[in-house]
Amino acid sequence: MFDLDHPFFRPLWIRLAVVVLCFGWAAVELSGGYTGWAMLFGGLGGYSAWRFFVTFDPRDPEE
């Protein structure tokens, strides 16, 4: 669904920002009592952390 190996995500600060924003928004939703949305954004944060820091393999821009 999302191309997380895109060259846009090559800089470390962009990958960190995406993961922190997902987990941060999950915390906001959890503090508001919306556990469903918190689980959704927590899952997105976990998935993006896995893809960005464990299995990340950026493509070359020429491809």
mmCIF file of the N, C-alpha and C atoms, coordinates in Angstrom:
data_MODEL
# 
_entry.id   MODEL 
# 
loop_
_atom_site.group_PDB 
_atom_site.id 
_atom_site.type_symbol 
_atom_site.label_atom_id 
_atom_site.label_alt_id 
_atom_site.label_comp_id 
_atom_site.label_asym_id 
_atom_site.label_entity_id 
_atom_site.label_seq_id 
_atom_site.pdbx_PDB_ins_code 
_atom_site.Cartn_x 
_atom_site.Cartn_y 
_atom_site.Cartn_z 
_atom_site.occupancy 
_atom_site.B_iso_or_equiv 
_atom_site.pdbx_formal_charge 
_atom_site.auth_seq_id 
_atom_site.auth_comp_id 
_atom_site.auth_asym_id 
_atom_site.auth_atom_id 
_atom_site.pdbx_PDB_model_num 
ATOM 1   N N  . MET A 1 1  ? 0.825   -1.180 0.000   1.00 0.00 ? 1  MET A N  1 
ATOM 2   C CA . MET A 1 1  ? 0.000   0.000  0.000   1.00 0.00 ? 1  MET A CA 1 
ATOM 3   C C  . MET A 1 1  ? 0.876   1.253  0.000   1.00 0.00 ? 1  MET A C  1 
ATOM 4   N N  . PHE A 1 2  ? 1.904   1.284  0.815   1.00 0.00 ? 2  PHE A N  1 
ATOM 5   C CA . PHE A 1 2  ? 2.804   2.428  0.859   1.00 0.00 ? 2  PHE A CA 1 
ATOM 6   C C  . PHE A 1 2  ? 4.189   1.965  0.452   1.00 0.00 ? 2  PHE A C  1 
ATOM 7   N N  . ASP A 1 3  ? 4.886   2.777  -0.335  1.00 0.00 ? 3  ASP A N  1 
ATOM 8   C CA . ASP A 1 3  ? 6.240   2.450  -0.760  1.00 0.00 ? 3  ASP A CA 1 
ATOM 9   C C  . ASP A 1 3  ? 7.221   3.049  0.239   1.00 0.00 ? 3  ASP A C  1 
ATOM 10  N N  . LEU A 1 4  ? 7.535   2.306  1.290   1.00 0.00 ? 4  LEU A N  1 
ATOM 11  C CA . LEU A 1 4  ? 8.408   2.812  2.337   1.00 0.00 ? 4  LEU A CA 1 
ATOM 12  C C  . LEU A 1 4  ? 9.884   2.666  1.991   1.00 0.00 ? 4  LEU A C  1 
ATOM 13  N N  . ASP A 1 5  ? 10.204  2.125  0.815   1.00 0.00 ? 5  ASP A N  1 
ATOM 14  C CA . ASP A 1 5  ? 11.578  2.059  0.344   1.00 0.00 ? 5  ASP A CA 1 
ATOM 15  C C  . ASP A 1 5  ? 11.882  3.173  -0.650  1.00 0.00 ? 5  ASP A C  1 
ATOM 16  N N  . HIS A 1 6  ? 10.988  4.128  -0.775  1.00 0.00 ? 6  HIS A N  1 
ATOM 17  C CA . HIS A 1 6  ? 11.162  5.249  -1.684  1.00 0.00 ? 6  HIS A CA 1 
ATOM 18  C C  . HIS A 1 6  ? 12.362  6.092  -1.245  1.00 0.00 ? 6  HIS A C  1 
ATOM 19  N N  . PRO A 1 7  ? 13.104  6.679  -2.197  1.00 0.00 ? 7  PRO A N  1 
ATOM 20  C CA . PRO A 1 7  ? 14.265  7.504  -1.834  1.00 0.00 ? 7  PRO A CA 1 
ATOM 21  C C  . PRO A 1 7  ? 13.930  8.702  -0.938  1.00 0.00 ? 7  PRO A C  1 
ATOM 22  N N  . PHE A 1 8  ? 12.683  9.127  -0.893  1.00 0.00 ? 8  PHE A N  1 
ATOM 23  C CA . PHE A 1 8  ? 12.280  10.215 -0.003  1.00 0.00 ? 8  PHE A CA 1 
ATOM 24  C C  . PHE A 1 8  ? 12.591  9.885  1.453   1.00 0.00 ? 8  PHE A C  1 
ATOM 25  N N  . PHE A 1 9  ? 12.502  8.619  1.810   1.00 0.00 ? 9  PHE A N  1 
ATOM 26  C CA . PHE A 1 9  ? 12.710  8.194  3.193   1.00 0.00 ? 9  PHE A CA 1 
ATOM 27  C C  . PHE A 1 9  ? 14.168  7.861  3.501   1.00 0.00 ? 9  PHE A C  1 
ATOM 28  N N  . ARG A 1 10 ? 15.090  8.177  2.613   1.00 0.00 ? 10 ARG A N  1 
ATOM 29  C CA . ARG A 1 10 ? 16.504  7.870  2.828   1.00 0.00 ? 10 ARG A CA 1 
ATOM 30  C C  . ARG A 1 10 ? 17.096  8.608  4.028   1.00 0.00 ? 10 ARG A C  1 
ATOM 31  N N  . PRO A 1 11 ? 16.815  9.924  4.229   1.00 0.00 ? 11 PRO A N  1 
ATOM 32  C CA . PRO A 1 11 ? 17.387  10.607 5.411   1.00 0.00 ? 11 PRO A CA 1 
ATOM 33  C C  . PRO A 1 11 ? 16.816  10.041 6.717   1.00 0.00 ? 11 PRO A C  1 
ATOM 34  N N  . LEU A 1 12 ? 17.688  9.869  7.686   1.00 0.00 ? 12 LEU A N  1 
ATOM 35  C CA . LEU A 1 12 ? 17.289  9.299  8.970   1.00 0.00 ? 12 LEU A CA 1 
ATOM 36  C C  . LEU A 1 12 ? 16.259  10.159 9.688   1.00 0.00 ? 12 LEU A C  1 
ATOM 37  N N  . TRP A 1 13 ? 16.379  11.478 9.605   1.00 0.00 ? 13 TRP A N  1 
ATOM 38  C CA . TRP A 1 13 ? 15.470  12.351 10.345  1.00 0.00 ? 13 TRP A CA 1 
ATOM 39  C C  . TRP A 1 13 ? 14.036  12.229 9.833   1.00 0.00 ? 13 TRP A C  1 
ATOM 40  N N  . ILE A 1 14 ? 13.850  11.952 8.561   1.00 0.00 ? 14 ILE A N  1 
ATOM 41  C CA . ILE A 1 14 ? 12.490  11.788 8.029   1.00 0.00 ? 14 ILE A CA 1 
ATOM 42  C C  . ILE A 1 14 ? 11.881  10.500 8.562   1.00 0.00 ? 14 ILE A C  1 
ATOM 43  N N  . ARG A 1 15 ? 12.679  9.432  8.584   1.00 0.00 ? 15 ARG A N  1 
ATOM 44  C CA . ARG A 1 15 ? 12.170  8.156  9.104   1.00 0.00 ? 15 ARG A CA 1 
ATOM 45  C C  . ARG A 1 15 ? 11.841  8.258  10.588  1.00 0.00 ? 15 ARG A C  1 
ATOM 46  N N  . LEU A 1 16 ? 12.704  8.931  11.347  1.00 0.00 ? 16 LEU A N  1 
ATOM 47  C CA . LEU A 1 16 ? 12.420  9.132  12.771  1.00 0.00 ? 16 LEU A CA 1 
ATOM 48  C C  . LEU A 1 16 ? 11.167  9.970  12.980  1.00 0.00 ? 16 LEU A C  1 
ATOM 49  N N  . ALA A 1 17 ? 11.000  11.019 12.170  1.00 0.00 ? 17 ALA A N  1 
ATOM 50  C CA . ALA A 1 17 ? 9.837   11.892 12.312  1.00 0.00 ? 17 ALA A CA 1 
ATOM 51  C C  . ALA A 1 17 ? 8.536   11.132 12.062  1.00 0.00 ? 17 ALA A C  1 
ATOM 52  N N  . VAL A 1 18 ? 8.523   10.261 11.059  1.00 0.00 ? 18 VAL A N  1 
ATOM 53  C CA . VAL A 1 18 ? 7.307   9.493  10.760  1.00 0.00 ? 18 VAL A CA 1 
ATOM 54  C C  . VAL A 1 18 ? 6.957   8.571  11.924  1.00 0.00 ? 18 VAL A C  1 
ATOM 55  N N  . VAL A 1 19 ? 7.955   7.880  12.453  1.00 0.00 ? 19 VAL A N  1 
ATOM 56  C CA . VAL A 1 19 ? 7.706   6.949  13.553  1.00 0.00 ? 19 VAL A CA 1 
ATOM 57  C C  . VAL A 1 19 ? 7.272   7.691  14.810  1.00 0.00 ? 19 VAL A C  1 
ATOM 58  N N  . VAL A 1 20 ? 7.954   8.777  15.141  1.00 0.00 ? 20 VAL A N  1 
ATOM 59  C CA . VAL A 1 20 ? 7.613   9.552  16.343  1.00 0.00 ? 20 VAL A CA 1 
ATOM 60  C C  . VAL A 1 20 ? 6.224   10.164 16.215  1.00 0.00 ? 20 VAL A C  1 
ATOM 61  N N  . LEU A 1 21 ? 5.882   10.662 15.036  1.00 0.00 ? 21 LEU A N  1 
ATOM 62  C CA . LEU A 1 21 ? 4.546   11.240 14.844  1.00 0.00 ? 21 LEU A CA 1 
ATOM 63  C C  . LEU A 1 21 ? 3.446   10.190 14.994  1.00 0.00 ? 21 LEU A C  1 
ATOM 64  N N  . CYS A 1 22 ? 3.663   9.007  14.470  1.00 0.00 ? 22 CYS A N  1 
ATOM 65  C CA . CYS A 1 22 ? 2.658   7.941  14.612  1.00 0.00 ? 22 CYS A CA 1 
ATOM 66  C C  . CYS A 1 22 ? 2.456   7.564  16.074  1.00 0.00 ? 22 CYS A C  1 
ATOM 67  N N  . PHE A 1 23 ? 3.557   7.330  16.787  1.00 0.00 ? 23 PHE A N  1 
ATOM 68  C CA . PHE A 1 23 ? 3.431   6.961  18.198  1.00 0.00 ? 23 PHE A CA 1 
ATOM 69  C C  . PHE A 1 23 ? 2.922   8.132  19.037  1.00 0.00 ? 23 PHE A C  1 
ATOM 70  N N  . GLY A 1 24 ? 3.319   9.346  18.678  1.00 0.00 ? 24 GLY A N  1 
ATOM 71  C CA . GLY A 1 24 ? 2.823   10.520 19.398  1.00 0.00 ? 24 GLY A CA 1 
ATOM 72  C C  . GLY A 1 24 ? 1.326   10.697 19.223  1.00 0.00 ? 24 GLY A C  1 
ATOM 73  N N  . TRP A 1 25 ? 0.858   10.496 18.004  1.00 0.00 ? 25 TRP A N  1 
ATOM 74  C CA . TRP A 1 25 ? -0.581  10.626 17.785  1.00 0.00 ? 25 TRP A CA 1 
ATOM 75  C C  . TRP A 1 25 ? -1.346  9.499  18.473  1.00 0.00 ? 25 TRP A C  1 
ATOM 76  N N  . ALA A 1 26 ? -0.748  8.327  18.546  1.00 0.00 ? 26 ALA A N  1 
ATOM 77  C CA . ALA A 1 26 ? -1.374  7.228  19.286  1.00 0.00 ? 26 ALA A CA 1 
ATOM 78  C C  . ALA A 1 26 ? -1.506  7.598  20.759  1.00 0.00 ? 26 ALA A C  1 
ATOM 79  N N  . ALA A 1 27 ? -0.498  8.269  21.316  1.00 0.00 ? 27 ALA A N  1 
ATOM 80  C CA . ALA A 1 27 ? -0.570  8.700  22.717  1.00 0.00 ? 27 ALA A CA 1 
ATOM 81  C C  . ALA A 1 27 ? -1.648  9.756  22.910  1.00 0.00 ? 27 ALA A C  1 
ATOM 82  N N  . VAL A 1 28 ? -1.791  10.662 21.945  1.00 0.00 ? 28 VAL A N  1 
ATOM 83  C CA . VAL A 1 28 ? -2.838  11.684 22.031  1.00 0.00 ? 28 VAL A CA 1 
ATOM 84  C C  . VAL A 1 28 ? -4.214  11.023 22.023  1.00 0.00 ? 28 VAL A C  1 
ATOM 85  N N  . GLU A 1 29 ? -4.409  10.072 21.120  1.00 0.00 ? 29 GLU A N  1 
ATOM 86  C CA . GLU A 1 29 ? -5.696  9.388  21.041  1.00 0.00 ? 29 GLU A CA 1 
ATOM 87  C C  . GLU A 1 29 ? -5.968  8.563  22.303  1.00 0.00 ? 29 GLU A C  1 
ATOM 88  N N  . LEU A 1 30 ? -4.942  7.937  22.838  1.00 0.00 ? 30 LEU A N  1 
ATOM 89  C CA . LEU A 1 30 ? -5.111  7.150  24.056  1.00 0.00 ? 30 LEU A CA 1 
ATOM 90  C C  . LEU A 1 30 ? -5.459  8.039  25.243  1.00 0.00 ? 30 LEU A C  1 
ATOM 91  N N  . SER A 1 31 ? -4.844  9.214  25.315  1.00 0.00 ? 31 SER A N  1 
ATOM 92  C CA . SER A 1 31 ? -5.153  10.128 26.418  1.00 0.00 ? 31 SER A CA 1 
ATOM 93  C C  . SER A 1 31 ? -6.572  10.672 26.320  1.00 0.00 ? 31 SER A C  1 
ATOM 94  N N  . GLY A 1 32 ? -7.122  10.692 25.114  1.00 0.00 ? 32 GLY A N  1 
ATOM 95  C CA . GLY A 1 32 ? -8.496  11.133 24.931  1.00 0.00 ? 32 GLY A CA 1 
ATOM 96  C C  . GLY A 1 32 ? -9.509  10.019 25.120  1.00 0.00 ? 32 GLY A C  1 
ATOM 97  N N  . GLY A 1 33 ? -9.031  8.810  25.324  1.00 0.00 ? 33 GLY A N  1 
ATOM 98  C CA . GLY A 1 33 ? -9.937  7.694  25.554  1.00 0.00 ? 33 GLY A CA 1 
ATOM 99  C C  . GLY A 1 33 ? -10.352 6.965  24.292  1.00 0.00 ? 33 GLY A C  1 
ATOM 100 N N  . TYR A 1 34 ? -9.734  7.248  23.182  1.00 0.00 ? 34 TYR A N  1 
ATOM 101 C CA . TYR A 1 34 ? -10.086 6.610  21.910  1.00 0.00 ? 34 TYR A CA 1 
ATOM 102 C C  . TYR A 1 34 ? -9.108  5.468  21.628  1.00 0.00 ? 34 TYR A C  1 
ATOM 103 N N  . THR A 1 35 ? -9.347  4.342  22.245  1.00 0.00 ? 35 THR A N  1 
ATOM 104 C CA . THR A 1 35 ? -8.396  3.230  22.158  1.00 0.00 ? 35 THR A CA 1 
ATOM 105 C C  . THR A 1 35 ? -8.315  2.630  20.758  1.00 0.00 ? 35 THR A C  1 
ATOM 106 N N  . GLY A 1 36 ? -9.392  2.648  20.026  1.00 0.00 ? 36 GLY A N  1 
ATOM 107 C CA . GLY A 1 36 ? -9.366  2.118  18.662  1.00 0.00 ? 36 GLY A CA 1 
ATOM 108 C C  . GLY A 1 36 ? -8.412  2.895  17.767  1.00 0.00 ? 36 GLY A C  1 
ATOM 109 N N  . TRP A 1 37 ? -8.527  4.214  17.809  1.00 0.00 ? 37 TRP A N  1 
ATOM 110 C CA . TRP A 1 37 ? -7.621  5.051  17.022  1.00 0.00 ? 37 TRP A CA 1 
ATOM 111 C C  . TRP A 1 37 ? -6.193  4.947  17.541  1.00 0.00 ? 37 TRP A C  1 
ATOM 112 N N  . ALA A 1 38 ? -6.035  4.823  18.851  1.00 0.00 ? 38 ALA A N  1 
ATOM 113 C CA . ALA A 1 38 ? -4.697  4.679  19.428  1.00 0.00 ? 38 ALA A CA 1 
ATOM 114 C C  . ALA A 1 38 ? -4.047  3.382  18.949  1.00 0.00 ? 38 ALA A C  1 
ATOM 115 N N  . MET A 1 39 ? -4.819  2.300  18.881  1.00 0.00 ? 39 MET A N  1 
ATOM 116 C CA . MET A 1 39 ? -4.269  1.042  18.388  1.00 0.00 ? 39 MET A CA 1 
ATOM 117 C C  . MET A 1 39 ? -3.915  1.139  16.906  1.00 0.00 ? 39 MET A C  1 
ATOM 118 N N  . LEU A 1 40 ? -4.736  1.836  16.138  1.00 0.00 ? 40 LEU A N  1 
ATOM 119 C CA . LEU A 1 40 ? -4.457  2.008  14.713  1.00 0.00 ? 40 LEU A CA 1 
ATOM 120 C C  . LEU A 1 40 ? -3.141  2.755  14.497  1.00 0.00 ? 40 LEU A C  1 
ATOM 121 N N  . PHE A 1 41 ? -2.986  3.903  15.153  1.00 0.00 ? 41 PHE A N  1 
ATOM 122 C CA . PHE A 1 41 ? -1.767  4.685  14.970  1.00 0.00 ? 41 PHE A CA 1 
ATOM 123 C C  . PHE A 1 41 ? -0.567  4.029  15.641  1.00 0.00 ? 41 PHE A C  1 
ATOM 124 N N  . GLY A 1 42 ? -0.769  3.312  16.725  1.00 0.00 ? 42 GLY A N  1 
ATOM 125 C CA . GLY A 1 42 ? 0.314   2.551  17.328  1.00 0.00 ? 42 GLY A CA 1 
ATOM 126 C C  . GLY A 1 42 ? 0.788   1.440  16.404  1.00 0.00 ? 42 GLY A C  1 
ATOM 127 N N  . GLY A 1 43 ? -0.159  0.795  15.746  1.00 0.00 ? 43 GLY A N  1 
ATOM 128 C CA . GLY A 1 43 ? 0.194   -0.236 14.767  1.00 0.00 ? 43 GLY A CA 1 
ATOM 129 C C  . GLY A 1 43 ? 0.943   0.341  13.581  1.00 0.00 ? 43 GLY A C  1 
ATOM 130 N N  . LEU A 1 44 ? 0.495   1.504  13.111  1.00 0.00 ? 44 LEU A N  1 
ATOM 131 C CA . LEU A 1 44 ? 1.217   2.169  12.018  1.00 0.00 ? 44 LEU A CA 1 
ATOM 132 C C  . LEU A 1 44 ? 2.629   2.551  12.445  1.00 0.00 ? 44 LEU A C  1 
ATOM 133 N N  . GLY A 1 45 ? 2.768   3.026  13.674  1.00 0.00 ? 45 GLY A N  1 
ATOM 134 C CA . GLY A 1 45 ? 4.087   3.373  14.183  1.00 0.00 ? 45 GLY A CA 1 
ATOM 135 C C  . GLY A 1 45 ? 4.988   2.158  14.298  1.00 0.00 ? 45 GLY A C  1 
ATOM 136 N N  . GLY A 1 46 ? 4.437   1.049  14.778  1.00 0.00 ? 46 GLY A N  1 
ATOM 137 C CA . GLY A 1 46 ? 5.221   -0.177 14.888  1.00 0.00 ? 46 GLY A CA 1 
ATOM 138 C C  . GLY A 1 46 ? 5.625   -0.726 13.529  1.00 0.00 ? 46 GLY A C  1 
ATOM 139 N N  . TYR A 1 47 ? 4.680   -0.702 12.595  1.00 0.00 ? 47 TYR A N  1 
ATOM 140 C CA . TYR A 1 47 ? 4.980   -1.191 11.244  1.00 0.00 ? 47 TYR A CA 1 
ATOM 141 C C  . TYR A 1 47 ? 6.025   -0.319 10.567  1.00 0.00 ? 47 TYR A C  1 
ATOM 142 N N  . SER A 1 48 ? 5.873   0.997  10.679  1.00 0.00 ? 48 SER A N  1 
ATOM 143 C CA . SER A 1 48 ? 6.842   1.877  10.036  1.00 0.00 ? 48 SER A CA 1 
ATOM 144 C C  . SER A 1 48 ? 8.207   1.776  10.714  1.00 0.00 ? 48 SER A C  1 
ATOM 145 N N  . ALA A 1 49 ? 8.260   1.587  12.026  1.00 0.00 ? 49 ALA A N  1 
ATOM 146 C CA . ALA A 1 49 ? 9.542   1.401  12.706  1.00 0.00 ? 49 ALA A CA 1 
ATOM 147 C C  . ALA A 1 49 ? 10.217  0.126  12.207  1.00 0.00 ? 49 ALA A C  1 
ATOM 148 N N  . TRP A 1 50 ? 9.443   -0.935 12.045  1.00 0.00 ? 50 TRP A N  1 
ATOM 149 C CA . TRP A 1 50 ? 9.998   -2.186 11.540  1.00 0.00 ? 50 TRP A CA 1 
ATOM 150 C C  . TRP A 1 50 ? 10.556  -2.001 10.128  1.00 0.00 ? 50 TRP A C  1 
ATOM 151 N N  . ARG A 1 51 ? 9.761   -1.358 9.264   1.00 0.00 ? 51 ARG A N  1 
ATOM 152 C CA . ARG A 1 51 ? 10.178  -1.182 7.867   1.00 0.00 ? 51 ARG A CA 1 
ATOM 153 C C  . ARG A 1 51 ? 11.332  -0.194 7.727   1.00 0.00 ? 51 ARG A C  1 
ATOM 154 N N  . PHE A 1 52 ? 11.378  0.842  8.565   1.00 0.00 ? 52 PHE A N  1 
ATOM 155 C CA . PHE A 1 52 ? 12.407  1.868  8.424   1.00 0.00 ? 52 PHE A CA 1 
ATOM 156 C C  . PHE A 1 52 ? 13.731  1.496  9.082   1.00 0.00 ? 52 PHE A C  1 
ATOM 157 N N  . PHE A 1 53 ? 13.714  0.692  10.133  1.00 0.00 ? 53 PHE A N  1 
ATOM 158 C CA . PHE A 1 53 ? 14.937  0.460  10.877  1.00 0.00 ? 53 PHE A CA 1 
ATOM 159 C C  . PHE A 1 53 ? 15.399  -0.993 10.884  1.00 0.00 ? 53 PHE A C  1 
ATOM 160 N N  . VAL A 1 54 ? 14.580  -1.915 10.422  1.00 0.00 ? 54 VAL A N  1 
ATOM 161 C CA . VAL A 1 54 ? 14.983  -3.319 10.388  1.00 0.00 ? 54 VAL A CA 1 
ATOM 162 C C  . VAL A 1 54 ? 15.136  -3.800 8.949   1.00 0.00 ? 54 VAL A C  1 
ATOM 163 N N  . THR A 1 55 ? 14.157  -3.518 8.103   1.00 0.00 ? 55 THR A N  1 
ATOM 164 C CA . THR A 1 55 ? 14.177  -4.043 6.738   1.00 0.00 ? 55 THR A CA 1 
ATOM 165 C C  . THR A 1 55 ? 14.294  -2.955 5.689   1.00 0.00 ? 55 THR A C  1 
ATOM 166 N N  . PHE A 1 56 ? 14.806  -1.789 6.015   1.00 0.00 ? 56 PHE A N  1 
ATOM 167 C CA . PHE A 1 56 ? 14.870  -0.666 5.082   1.00 0.00 ? 56 PHE A CA 1 
ATOM 168 C C  . PHE A 1 56 ? 15.928  -0.916 4.015   1.00 0.00 ? 56 PHE A C  1 
ATOM 169 N N  . ASP A 1 57 ? 15.538  -0.819 2.755   1.00 0.00 ? 57 ASP A N  1 
ATOM 170 C CA . ASP A 1 57 ? 16.440  -0.987 1.616   1.00 0.00 ? 57 ASP A CA 1 
ATOM 171 C C  . ASP A 1 57 ? 16.048  0.030  0.547   1.00 0.00 ? 57 ASP A C  1 
ATOM 172 N N  . PRO A 1 58 ? 16.576  1.268  0.632   1.00 0.00 ? 58 PRO A N  1 
ATOM 173 C CA . PRO A 1 58 ? 16.140  2.304  -0.301  1.00 0.00 ? 58 PRO A CA 1 
ATOM 174 C C  . PRO A 1 58 ? 16.582  2.013  -1.724  1.00 0.00 ? 58 PRO A C  1 
ATOM 175 N N  . ARG A 1 59 ? 15.726  2.384  -2.648  1.00 0.00 ? 59 ARG A N  1 
ATOM 176 C CA . ARG A 1 59 ? 16.055  2.247  -4.065  1.00 0.00 ? 59 ARG A CA 1 
ATOM 177 C C  . ARG A 1 59 ? 16.876  3.443  -4.509  1.00 0.00 ? 59 ARG A C  1 
ATOM 178 N N  . ASP A 1 60 ? 17.569  3.272  -5.621  1.00 0.00 ? 60 ASP A N  1 
ATOM 179 C CA . ASP A 1 60 ? 18.280  4.398  -6.219  1.00 0.00 ? 60 ASP A CA 1 
ATOM 180 C C  . ASP A 1 60 ? 17.270  5.287  -6.932  1.00 0.00 ? 60 ASP A C  1 
ATOM 181 N N  . PRO A 1 61 ? 17.485  6.611  -6.941  1.00 0.00 ? 61 PRO A N  1 
ATOM 182 C CA . PRO A 1 61 ? 16.529  7.503  -7.623  1.00 0.00 ? 61 PRO A CA 1 
ATOM 183 C C  . PRO A 1 61 ? 16.415  7.245  -9.117  1.00 0.00 ? 61 PRO A C  1 
ATOM 184 N N  . GLU A 1 62 ? 17.414  6.610  -9.726  1.00 0.00 ? 62 GLU A N  1 
ATOM 185 C CA . GLU A 1 62 ? 17.374  6.364  -11.171 1.00 0.00 ? 62 GLU A CA 1 
ATOM 186 C C  . GLU A 1 62 ? 16.431  5.244  -11.565 1.00 0.00 ? 62 GLU A C  1 
ATOM 187 N N  . GLU A 1 63 ? 16.002  4.419  -10.611 1.00 0.00 ? 63 GLU A N  1 
ATOM 188 C CA . GLU A 1 63 ? 15.133  3.283  -10.943 1.00 0.00 ? 63 GLU A CA 1 
ATOM 189 C C  . GLU A 1 63 ? 13.751  3.725  -11.313 1.00 0.00 ? 63 GLU A C  1 
# 
